[in-house]
Amino acid sequence: MKLRSEARSGDGASEVGLPCSWSSFLGDARTGFLFGVRIGFGFEGGERRLSGSLWNAPFVGFLVGLWSLFFGLLIFWLTSSLWLGGLTLLGVMVLTTGGFHEDGLGDVFDGFGVKGWGGVEGREALWRHRQEVMKDSRVGAYGVMGLILLMSGRFFGVVESGLEGMVMGVLSVVPLSRVSMVLLLRFVPLAKAEGAAADAGFPTWGVVLVSLVLGLLPGLWFWGEGVLFLMCVFLVTVCVWGYMMRYCFGGITGDGCGGGVVVSECALWWTVVGMV
C-alpha cells in the first residue's frame, strides 16, 4: 500500500503549483470551471494536473452558489415558501455540478459498511476490499443512508438559517467547502498510487494558501469576525474526515475528496444556523 511518502515524494511531476504564465492561468480557469460545473459540459482536464487548478475551486463554488441562489430566490418569491426555495437551491446545485460530490459521498459510505470479517484479513487487505466496493457503480444501503442523512442535514441547515441566512450562507459556505479538496490532497496520504486522487497530483503550499484565502473572502464580507468561527469548524471537519479516510481506507481517494466537500458544507450550514 503506497502512502504519500512513497507515491508522491520524489516525483516532481506530481507536485503542482500555481500558474506561472497567462496561458497557464487561463488553462487553470477553464479546467477549474469544467471540473466544478458539469451540466452541459464534459470534463477532459487541461495541460496541467488538476491539483494545480484547484486554487480557483472556491471561485467556481461561488459561481455555482450564486447561480443556484437565483433559482432558490425565484421559487421563494413565487411561492413564499422557504422550504421550496431551499429545495430548489440545493436541487439546482446538484444538477449544476452533476452530483459528483454526492456520488463520492455515497461511495465512501458504502466503503464504511465493509466490516473486517467475512474472509478479509489484515488492515491493508480490508483497505483494498473497501476501495473495490467504492468502485462499484451500484449504491448500497450504507451509501443510501449516508446520502439521506447528509442531504437532509444540508437541507435543514439551509431552511433553518432563514432567508437572510440562506443568501449569506450559500455565498460563503459553498466556496469554503471546495477548499476541502485541496487540503485533503495536500495533507492526507494517497490510498493508492492510481485513481482520481493520484492523477490530480499534489498541491503545493501556494495552491493551498490561495484557495483558502479565496474560500474565506466571501465569509469575511458577510460575517466579519464570524468567519474565524466558520474557518475553525471547517478545519476541524476536514481533519476528522481526513482521519476517517486514512483509518478506514488507507488514505484519500477521489471519492473521499468529493465526500469531504459535502460533509464540510453540511457542517458549515449548521454553523450558519447558529450564527444568524
N, C-alpha and C positions, 0 to 999 in steps of 0.2 A: 504494500500500500504506500503510494508516494505522497509525502507530505509537502508543505510549501518549501521546506529547506531542500528537498530533493528535486521537486518538479519545477521550481521557479528560480532559485538562486543559481547564479552562474549562467543563466540563459538570458543574454542581453536582449534578445528579440522579444521575450515575453514581458519585459518591463516597458510600459508605455507611458510617456509623459504628456505634457501639454503641447499643443501645436506650435511649431516654430516658424511657420510661414502662413501667408494669407490663404494660399491654396489648401494647406492642412486645416486651417481654421474653418474654411467653407466646407471642406470634406467632413470635418467633425460635426458641424451643424447639420449637414444632410444626414449623416449616419445616426446622430442622436435623435433627430426627428423621426426618421423612418423606423428606428428601433422602438421609440416610445409611442408612436401613433401608427397603428396597424390598419385602420379602416381605409379601404380603397388603395392601400399601398402594399408593396411587397418588400420585406427587409432582405437585402443582399449583402450588407456590410460595405465598408469603404476600404481605402487603401491602407489605413492604419487599423490596428486591432481595437476591439470595441471598448476596452477599458480606457483607452486614451480619449475616447469621445464622450465618456460618461460625465465629464466635468460640466456639461450643459444639460444633464438629466433633470436638475431642478427647474431649469427654464422651460424645458419641454413639459414637465409636470405642471408648471404654472399655466401654460397654454391649454393643456388638457383640462385643468380645473376651471379656467375661465370659460372655455367652450361648453363644458358640462353645466356650469353655473347659469349660463344664459338660458338653457332649456329648463333647468330647475325653477328659475325665477319666472319664466314664461308660464309654466304649468301652475305655479303658485298664484300668479296674477289672474289666471283664468278660473281657477277653482277655489282659491283662498284656503287651500289645504297644504300645510307644511309637510305632511306625510307624503302626499302625492308629488310635491315638489322635490323632496329629498329622494324619493324612489326614482324619479326621473333623472335627477342629477347623477346618482350612482349608476343607473342603467346606461346613460349616455357615456359615462366614463369608462365602463366596462366594454361597451361596444367600440369606443374610440381606440382603446388600447388593445382590442382583440382578446381581452380577458386573459392575457398570458401571465400576468402576475397571479391571478386567481387560479389558473391552471397549475402553476408551480406550487401554490399552497396546497391544493388538493393532492398532488403527487407526494409532497413531503409528508402529509398526514397519513397517506396510505403506507408510506415507509415507516412511520411511527408505529403502525399497527402490527408490524412484523416482530414477533417475540423471539427470544433466544432459545427456543426449543423447537422440536419438530425436525430433528436431524441436522440443524445448523449449529455447528460447534465453533467456538472461538470468536473473539471480538471482530477480527478482520473478516472472517467468513460471514458474520452477521452483517457487517457493513456492506459487503458485496451483495448479499442477498437483498438487503433493503434498497440498494441502488438499482438492482434489477427490477424490483417491484415498482420503483419510481418511473422506470421507462415504459411500463405498461400503460397504454392509452386509456384503458378502462379505469373508471373511478370506483374505488371500493367503499366499504362502509365508513372507514375512518376518514377518507377523503371527503365524503358527503357530510359527515358530522362536522369536520373542521371548517368546511366552506359555509355551512349553515350558521355555525357559531360566530365565525369572524365576520361574515357578511351581515348578519343580524346586528352584531356589535357595532359595526361601522354605520349601519343604517340608523340605529337608535342614537348613536353619537351625533349624527347629522341633525336629526329632528329634535332631539332634546337640547341642542345648542341654541334653538330659536332662529328666527330669520336673520338677525344681525350676526349671530354666531356662525350660521351656515355660510354666509357670504365671506366673513373674515377667515373662517376655518378652512374652507375649500381652497382659498388662495394662499394659505400659509402651510396647511397640513400636507397637501399633495406634493408641493415642491420638496419639502423637507424629507418626506418619506422616501423619495427617489434616491437620496444620498445613501440610504442603507445599502444599496447595491455596491457602491464604491467602497464603503467601509468593510463590508463582508469580503469582497475580493482582495482588499488590502491586508486585512488582519487575520482572517481565518484560513487555515491551510486548505489546500485543494483535497477534495475527497478522492479524486482520481486524476491521472495525468491526461485524460482525454475528456471530451464533453464540452458543453457550452461555457462553463466557468473557466476551464483551461484554455479554450480558444479565445476567450475575452482578453486574456493577458493579465498582467499585474500592474495596477495603477500606482503611479508614483505619488510622493507626498504633495507635489504640486497639484495633481488632479484631485487628491483628497481635499486639500485646503480650498481650492477654487469652488468645488462642488458644495462644500459645507457652507462657505460664505454665501453663495447664490441661494442655497436652500434656506438660510436663515434671514435673508434680506426681507422677504415679504412678511415674515413673522415679526421682525423688528418694526416694520412700518405699521402693522395692525395692532400689535400687542405691547410695543415698547419694551420695558424691562421684563415683561412677562415672557419674552422669547427665551430667556435664560431657563425658565422652568420647562418650557417646551423642549429645549435642547437637552436638558437633563433627562427628562422622560424618554426622549428619543434615543439617547446614547445608552441608557440602561436597557431599553427594549432590544436594541441591536446587539448589545453584549450578551444578553440572555439567549436571544435567538441564535447568535453565532456559537455560543457554548453548546446549545442543544444540537446544532448541526455537527459540531465537532464530536460530541459524545455519541450521538445516535448514528451518524453516517460516516464518520472519519474525517469530515471536513465539509467545505462549501461546494455546492453544485449550482448549476443554472436554476434549477427549481427552487433551491434554497434562497437564491437571490430574489426571485420573484415572490416567494412566500414572505421574505423579510419585509418587502415593500408593504404588503397587505397588513401584516402584524403590526408594524410600526405606525402605519396610517390609522389603524384601529385604536392603538394606544394614544395617539395624538388627538384623535377625535374625543376620546373620553376625557383627556386633559382639557380640551377646549370647553367641554360641558362644565367642568369645574371652575373655569376662568370667567365665563360670561356672567 
